Amino acid sequence: MAKQSHQCQCSHCQESGEHPEKRLHHQMNLFLSRLDEQQRRWYVALESFRLGRGGVGRLAQITGMDEKTIWRGRREVESELEGRPTQQVRQPGGGRPRVEKKHPKSPDT
């Protein structure tokens, strides 16, 4: 089942009729719906750099992402993604804890 993309909440997208940004915002949200969590964060961070002052708030409105998440992405991109895993999405130890603990085999058995 495909993930549904966010519906932009900016004033242009909320109005009836066509607006040049309406299609762009729809395409951005469609693209974001296909990325993993860190890729979304980094893409939106790059777009916020491009928009300049006020870009984080504007992109939060367009994408539905939290501003703190976008700021985190900006910090990660500015540090050239240092310390970010290249082969997996989450940092080692990240994610949900196991439901069952693995017990090491005892030397007696």
N, C-alpha and C positions, 0 to 999 in steps of 0.2 A: 504494500500500500504506500503510495507516494505521500510524502509530507506536504501539507498544505502551506502555501506561502502566506506571509503576513500581508495584511491590507494596510497600505500607507494611510496615515492619519493627518497628513499635511493639508492645508487649506485648498491647494490646487486639486488634490485627489478626491477631496470630499465634495467639490462642486460638481454639478452635472455639466456635461459638455466635455469637449476635448481641451487638453492643455499639453504642451510639449513634455512637461515633466511627468505627467501621468504615466505614459508608456515606459519611460526610463525607470521610474520608481517600481512599477510592476515587474520589469525585467530584473532589476536589482534584487527584489524580494524572491523572485523565482530562482535566480542564481543562488542566493543565500540558502534557500531551502534544500539545495543539493550538496552543500558543503558540510563538513564536520564542525564541531564547536570552535576549535581554534582557528580554522580557516575562515569562518564567519567573522570572528573577532578581528583577525588581521586585515581582511578585506575592508571591513567597515572602518578600521583604524586608518588605513591608507586613504580611503575616501575622505575621512575627516581632516587629514592633513591637506588634501587638495582643496577642500572648502574653506579652510582657514578658520578665523574666529567665528564661533557659533556653530561650527561644523558638527561637533559632538552632539549637541542638543537637536540639531536638524536631523541628523542621521538616526538618533534614537526615535524620533517621531516617524521617520520614513520606515525604519526596519523593525521597530518594536523592541530593539535591544536596550538593555539598561545602560545608562551613561557610564556607570562604573565599569561595566564590561568593555565599553569602547575605550575608556581611558586605560584600562589594563592592556588592551591590544596595542594602544599607542606606545605604552612603555616597553612592551615586548618587541615591537618593531624597531623602536629607537635603540634598543640594546642589541639589535641585529639577531633577535630570536635566540640569544645566548641562553643555554641551559634548557632549551625546549627540545623534547624528543623528536627525532626525525623518522622513526619507524612506527610510532604509535601516537595516539591522540593524547592520552593521559600520562602524567608524570608517573614514574614507578611508585607504587603504593597508593595511587589515586583511585578513585571510584568507590563503589560500595564495598563494605567489609563482607567477608564470606559469611554465609549463614552457618555453616559448620566449620569448625576448626579442624585442620589436619593434625592428627596425632602421629608423632614419629613412632616407628616400630621399635618395640623394646628389644634390647639385645638378647633377651631370654628366648624369644620365639623364633 
